[in-house]
Amino acid sequence: MRVIVVGAGEVGYHVADRVSQEQHDVVVIDLDADRLEYVQSHLDVAVIKGNGASPAVLRQAKIGETELLIAVSSVDEVNLVSCMGARGFPGLLKIARVSNPDFYKDESRLHPELFGVDVMVNPERELALETFRLLQSTAATDIAVFAGGSVQLVGLVIQEDAPIAGRKLADIGSEVGRSSMLTAAVKRDGKTVVPRGSMELRGGDHIYVVVRPDGVPKALELCGYKPVRLKHVMIAGGSLEAFYFAELLQQHSVECTLIVKEKRRAQELAEMLDQALILNGDATDVELLELEGVGGVDAFVALTDNDESNILAAQVAKDIGAKQVVTLVNQIEYVPLARRIGLDAAVSPRLSAANAILQYVRRGNVTRVATLKDTDAEAISFQVTANAPVVGKSIADVDFPEGSIVAAIVRDTEVIIPRGEDVFAAGDAAIVFALPEAVKKVSELFPE
């Protein structure tokens, strides 16, 4: 597949990285020569210096031979016009990163079809949804949902005194029932592995478990966490992410307080969020956080536009006593750093956007792709077609590549946390957890 990526920022870089790893031909377009030099020195892709909204530049990138256009620059208008300039090419799927909430309102006349956009991705709203799911699962570092929410992939760090610390996976499975939970991967000492039953879990391991929604509390308990009911959340920042997240909290009747440094933005948010308390102040101010009772909130979420301010504010809130702390980081390399300094979880609009986009790179029978923040592994949901080589075979009889595991099978409304003897049927949704080197071979087992 030939793919054009407009924008060499964090989103464009991450998407180009993932797509090029799977042996697709990738061209990255940007006006910033320094960013292009960085991309070319780190990735096996072609680059073009130019405006991605220019038809001439798109022709230079061979738009007529391209199957997928991903316009993810930081400017909505550039992304939309880029898709507009690519109209008229049959078989071309056009994805645009669009952050402006006006484009998503039902009464808006700015419909994506006017620009020839097939899919609009909103990184800020994707991040707000991810953050809300994380808080619902309290201690989760990552959470991805599949099959309309009937399957969840949850990242958790095992506490030193957790019930499963020091025990083998096979023994844990025998006790709690493997049909209720499956450990898809373990990250230890910087390396992610798909484990075998003989692997002994340790305190500090970062594990990824597949569960049904009602199994999340048990997974938390096994990893050493107590459930927390979400009643009051404090948000630092007046960003678009903060606005979308506060809206979600209001919709779920969760009390929320926003601390916004810019007075004008605080006033704007006060008009848009009628059920939230908006405070004008600096979220890194220890006295302010103590005065507003951050030690008593269920969660503190730092969503300013500055990574360093987010990390500092989150650290202060954690020290004062906030039960759970989540911080936004724009620079993807900061994501693992957040956990290492004691914060509960980090979220990235760049990664959230990439997750939403990558499923379209693998079109056809791929219905969902989730990349995880602290590892290169992916969870991919495949629709099992009648001609797939796995149909009628048990999982044990299929030659899955090393570095992959079938995490769940969804059949009609039934969710199966699988064992080796479970058999694939046409129409199933198969959710597979795979390391990068295994993705291509796994995809070949689930053709269109």
VENCORTA-V481248 format. One record per residue. RES is the residue in one letter. SS is DSSP state (A for helix, B for strand, O for the rest). Layout:
# VENCORTA-V481248
((RES & SS) (RES & SS))
This chain:
# VENCORTA-V481248
((M & O) (R & B) (V & B) (I & B) (V & B) (V & B) (G & O) (A & O) (G & O) (E & A) (V & A) (G & A) (Y & A) (H & A) (V & A) (A & A) (D & A) (R & A) (V & A) (S & A) (Q & A) (E & O) (Q & O) (H & O) (D & B) (V & B) (V & B) (V & B) (I & B) (D & B) (L & O) (D & O) (A & A) (D & A) (R & A) (L & A) (E & A) (Y & A) (V & A) (Q & A) (S & A) (H & A) (L & O) (D & O) (V & O) (A & B) (V & B) (I & B) (K & B) (G & O) (N & O) (G & O) (A & O) (S & O) (P & A) (A & A) (V & A) (L & A) (R & A) (Q & A) (A & O) (K & O) (I & A) (G & A) (E & A) (T & O) (E & O) (L & B) (L & B) (I & B) (A & B) (V & O) (S & O) (S & O) (V & O) (D & A) (E & A) (V & A) (N & A) (L & A) (V & A) (S & A) (C & A) (M & A) (G & A) (A & O) (R & O) (G & O) (F & O) (P & O) (G & O) (L & O) (L & B) (K & B) (I & B) (A & B) (R & B) (V & O) (S & O) (N & O) (P & A) (D & A) (F & A) (Y & A) (K & O) (D & O) (E & O) (S & O) (R & O) (L & O) (H & O) (P & A) (E & A) (L & A) (F & A) (G & O) (V & O) (D & O) (V & B) (M & B) (V & B) (N & O) (P & A) (E & A) (R & A) (E & A) (L & A) (A & A) (L & A) (E & A) (T & A) (F & A) (R & A) (L & A) (L & A) (Q & A) (S & O) (T & O) (A & O) (A & O) (T & O) (D & B) (I & B) (A & B) (V & B) (F & B) (A & A) (G & A) (G & A) (S & O) (V & B) (Q & B) (L & B) (V & B) (G & B) (L & B) (V & B) (I & O) (Q & O) (E & O) (D & O) (A & O) (P & O) (I & O) (A & O) (G & O) (R & O) (K & B) (L & A) (A & A) (D & A) (I & A) (G & A) (S & A) (E & A) (V & A) (G & O) (R & O) (S & O) (S & O) (M & B) (L & B) (T & B) (A & B) (A & B) (V & B) (K & B) (R & B) (D & O) (G & O) (K & B) (T & B) (V & B) (V & O) (P & O) (R & O) (G & O) (S & O) (M & O) (E & B) (L & O) (R & O) (G & O) (G & O) (D & O) (H & B) (I & B) (Y & B) (V & B) (V & B) (V & B) (R & O) (P & A) (D & A) (G & A) (V & A) (P & A) (K & A) (A & A) (L & A) (E & A) (L & A) (C & O) (G & O) (Y & O) (K & O) (P & O) (V & O) (R & O) (L & O) (K & O) (H & B) (V & B) (M & B) (I & B) (A & B) (G & O) (G & O) (S & O) (L & A) (E & A) (A & A) (F & A) (Y & A) (F & A) (A & A) (E & A) (L & A) (L & A) (Q & A) (Q & A) (H & O) (S & O) (V & O) (E & B) (C & B) (T & B) (L & B) (I & B) (V & B) (K & O) (E & O) (K & A) (R & A) (R & A) (A & A) (Q & A) (E & A) (L & A) (A & A) (E & A) (M & A) (L & O) (D & O) (Q & O) (A & O) (L & B) (I & B) (L & B) (N & B) (G & O) (D & O) (A & O) (T & O) (D & O) (V & A) (E & A) (L & A) (L & A) (E & A) (L & A) (E & O) (G & O) (V & A) (G & A) (G & A) (V & O) (D & O) (A & B) (F & B) (V & B) (A & B) (L & O) (T & O) (D & O) (N & O) (D & A) (E & A) (S & A) (N & A) (I & A) (L & A) (A & A) (A & A) (Q & A) (V & A) (A & A) (K & A) (D & A) (I & A) (G & O) (A & O) (K & O) (Q & O) (V & B) (V & B) (T & B) (L & B) (V & O) (N & O) (Q & O) (I & A) (E & A) (Y & A) (V & A) (P & A) (L & A) (A & A) (R & A) (R & A) (I & O) (G & O) (L & O) (D & O) (A & B) (A & B) (V & B) (S & O) (P & A) (R & A) (L & A) (S & A) (A & A) (A & A) (N & A) (A & A) (I & A) (L & A) (Q & A) (Y & A) (V & A) (R & O) (R & O) (G & O) (N & O) (V & B) (T & B) (R & B) (V & B) (A & B) (T & B) (L & O) (K & O) (D & O) (T & O) (D & O) (A & O) (E & B) (A & B) (I & B) (S & B) (F & B) (Q & B) (V & O) (T & O) (A & O) (N & O) (A & O) (P & O) (V & O) (V & B) (G & O) (K & O) (S & B) (I & A) (A & A) (D & A) (V & O) (D & O) (F & O) (P & O) (E & O) (G & O) (S & B) (I & B) (V & B) (A & B) (A & B) (I & B) (V & B) (R & B) (D & O) (T & O) (E & B) (V & B) (I & B) (I & O) (P & O) (R & O) (G & O) (E & O) (D & O) (V & B) (F & B) (A & O) (A & O) (G & O) (D & O) (A & B) (A & B) (I & B) (V & B) (F & B) (A & B) (L & O) (P & A) (E & A) (A & A) (V & A) (K & A) (K & A) (V & A) (S & A) (E & A) (L & O) (F & O) (P & O) (E & O))
